[in-house]
């Protein structure tokens, strides 16, 4: 008769646990030093008047109260919400459409998948210069193509009406990752479901609506949440291409945080803005998960 709780086995488990913690230690230290500590420090600074070169002074909720009367805060938040709606809609439609095309069983499809994914790996600075050339008002490619069909040239990034839509359209350049995720979801749909739908007389549209979409709904939810978070964090293109202009049309929330933190050196106010931003994204993500219960279908019961 053997005993499962023998001293030898307990000692072995302790050694295994110690080695496990030993190999996890660098990662845990990195999280604590580079993520947890700055996060808590920014929370403290959000309640202070901190201008980097002087010691922080505790001001309580004054930074948060300041936002109520800060017109640029509301402008940047509204710009970000409008951009997010446009960007997420474009991303979801084109990413899913691209995945449907790349799911076709044709010769050489793997080459097309690689070519579609590669632009998303291009550095953002290089992408910005490419789009500055494309949307240049005087000799840009976009206006040249419009001239071929008789449409007058547009000012694009210099037009208050077109600036945000233009930046949202640029998001198509980086949809490669979304396409790959959608493609993985599409390839996980059992062929037997399509066969059953065909037997019942369902055409291609009904198969898409009643088989494809319900089966990839968890993937839709994932890409939707990632797209919303990514759109709310828009900074690079606006900083590199428009600097928040024309006027304040592309002054997005993260760009406004950056200006307060690294141009005006209002670190306390910038920290407060960052924490409000965190709460807004957290609430939106929570609402998405709550509403997803009505349209997301899982193979197993997820509570």
Protein Blocks (a to p, Z undefined) as FASTA:
>chain_A
ZZfkbfklmmmmmmmmmmmmmmmmmmmmmmmmmmmmmmmmmmmmmmcccehjaccddehj
mmmmmmmmmmklmmmmmmmmmmmmmmmmmmmmmmmmmmmmmmpccehklmmmmmmmmmmm
pcfklmmmmmmmmmpmklpmklmmmmmnopacdekjmpmklmmmmmmmmmmmmmmmmmmm
mmmmmmmpcfklmmmmmmnopafklmmmmmmmmmmmmmmmmmmmmmmmmmmmgmklmmmm
nnopahjlmmcfklmmmmmmmmnopaklmmmmmmmmmmmmmmmmmmmmmmmmmmpccfbd
cZZ
